[in-house]
Amino acid sequence: MKKQKSILQNQSKKQCYLCMVLYGDYSYKYVEDHHIFFGTSNRKNSEKHGFKVNLCLGHHRESNEAVHNNRETDLLLKKMCQEEYEKTHTRQEFVQIIGKSYLGGEFVRT
């Protein structure tokens, strides 16, 4: 499977996506690749469709605000990704890939 570039950021720049969006911090730092929709099939879908971002350790897994420790931060990132995807695709297409909408709606995977 061919790796897709992130639909949210240029990952070649080592910047934390959430530091930029939440705090206006565009500094370069150590970052890890985060698949926004994880789990076996959704991790593959995240890779295929570019549903991934760079996250610093604090936003990835080492603080109370980290996506792997904080459901609110995790959902915020999922919603931002879906909003970006829906700029060029339909909600139904998103649900076909991920299995549900994080922005509401009654679409169900068929």
Residue pairs with C-beta under 8 A, 6 or more apart in sequence:
1 44
1 47
1 48
2 48
3 47
4 47
4 48
4 49
4 50
5 11
5 50
6 50
6 51
6 52
6 53
6 54
7 49
7 50
7 51
7 81
7 84
7 85
8 17
8 50
8 52
8 53
8 80
8 81
8 84
9 15
9 17
9 20
9 53
9 54
11 33
11 52
11 53
11 54
13 28
13 54
14 28
14 29
14 30
14 31
14 54
15 26
15 27
15 28
15 29
15 31
15 54
16 25
16 29
16 31
16 54
16 55
16 56
16 58
16 59
17 53
17 54
17 55
17 59
17 77
18 53
18 55
18 56
18 59
18 67
18 73
18 77
19 25
19 26
19 27
19 29
19 56
19 59
20 26
21 80
29 56
30 56
30 57
31 54
31 55
31 56
31 60
32 54
32 55
32 56
32 57
32 60
32 61
33 52
33 54
34 52
34 53
34 54
34 55
34 60
34 67
34 77
35 42
35 43
35 46
35 47
35 51
35 52
36 46
36 51
36 52
36 53
36 77
36 78
36 81
37 43
37 45
37 46
37 51
37 78
37 81
37 98
38 46
42 98
42 99
45 51
45 97
45 98
46 52
49 85
49 97
51 81
51 85
53 77
55 66
55 67
57 63
57 66
58 65
58 66
59 65
59 66
59 67
59 73
60 66
60 67
60 68
61 67
61 68
61 69
63 69
64 70
65 73
66 73
67 73
67 74
67 77
68 74
75 102
78 102
79 102
79 103
82 91
82 94
82 98
82 101
82 102
82 103
83 103
85 94
86 94
86 103
91 101
91 103
91 105
91 107
92 107
94 101
95 101
95 105
95 107
95 108
95 109
96 109
96 110
99 109
100 109
101 107
